[in-house]
């Protein structure tokens, strides 16, 4: 926050302390009731996969149904 140049908010130590206190208060409330915690430092694709699994959303890149028969030479069955 100290390095931001596009806003005057959080320039002083007192303002940054206030922000840190509010974050700690809200974070503790959220964590007490959370049923899922994701690590936002992971790659986006990893986060999307984990979230999709938790929400039971099928992977859009996964094959669904029987696999097609692939022949690589040889006699036909």
C-alpha positions as CSV (number, residue, x, y, z in Angstrom):
1,X,0.0,0.0,0.0
2,X,2.9,2.3,0.8
3,X,4.2,2.1,-2.8
4,X,0.9,3.0,-4.5
5,X,0.9,6.3,-6.3
6,X,-2.6,6.5,-7.7
7,X,-4.5,7.2,-4.4
8,X,-3.8,9.1,-1.2
9,X,-5.4,6.4,0.9
10,X,-3.1,4.4,3.2
11,X,-0.2,6.8,2.9
12,X,0.3,7.2,6.7
13,X,1.3,4.6,9.2
14,X,-2.0,5.2,11.1
15,X,-4.1,4.5,7.9
16,X,-2.1,1.3,7.2
17,X,-2.6,0.2,10.8
18,X,-6.3,0.7,10.5
19,X,-6.4,-1.3,7.3
20,X,-4.5,-4.2,8.9
21,X,-6.9,-4.2,11.9
22,X,-9.9,-4.3,9.6
23,X,-8.4,-7.1,7.5
24,X,-7.6,-9.2,10.6
25,X,-11.2,-8.7,11.9
26,X,-12.9,-9.5,8.7
27,X,-10.6,-12.4,7.9
28,X,-11.2,-14.1,11.2
29,X,-15.0,-13.8,10.7
30,X,-14.7,-15.3,7.2
31,X,-12.4,-18.1,8.2
32,X,-14.7,-19.1,11.1
33,X,-17.6,-19.8,8.7
34,X,-15.7,-20.8,5.5
35,X,-16.3,-24.2,4.1
36,X,-13.6,-23.8,1.5
37,X,-10.3,-22.0,1.5
38,X,-8.3,-21.5,-1.7
39,X,-4.7,-20.3,-1.9
40,X,-4.7,-17.4,-4.4
41,X,-0.9,-17.7,-4.8
42,X,-1.4,-20.9,-6.9
43,X,-1.6,-20.7,-10.7
44,X,-5.1,-19.6,-12.0
45,X,-5.6,-23.0,-13.8
46,X,-4.9,-24.9,-10.5
47,X,-7.4,-22.7,-8.6
48,X,-10.0,-23.1,-11.3
49,X,-9.6,-26.9,-11.2
50,X,-9.9,-27.0,-7.4
51,X,-12.9,-24.8,-7.4
52,X,-14.6,-26.8,-10.2
53,X,-14.0,-30.0,-8.2
54,X,-15.5,-28.5,-5.0
55,X,-18.5,-27.2,-6.9
56,X,-18.9,-30.5,-8.8
57,X,-18.7,-28.7,-12.2
58,X,-17.5,-31.1,-14.9
59,X,-14.2,-30.3,-16.6
60,X,-15.1,-28.8,-20.0
61,X,-11.9,-30.3,-21.5
62,X,-12.7,-33.8,-20.3
63,X,-14.0,-36.4,-22.8
64,X,-17.5,-37.6,-22.1
65,X,-18.9,-40.8,-23.4
66,X,-17.2,-43.7,-25.2
67,X,-13.9,-43.1,-26.8
68,X,-13.8,-43.3,-30.6
69,X,-12.2,-46.4,-32.1
70,X,-8.8,-45.5,-33.5
71,X,-7.2,-47.8,-36.0
72,X,-3.5,-47.8,-36.7
73,X,-3.2,-50.3,-39.5
74,X,-3.9,-54.0,-39.3
75,X,-7.1,-55.9,-40.3
76,X,-10.5,-54.6,-39.5
77,X,-12.3,-56.5,-36.7
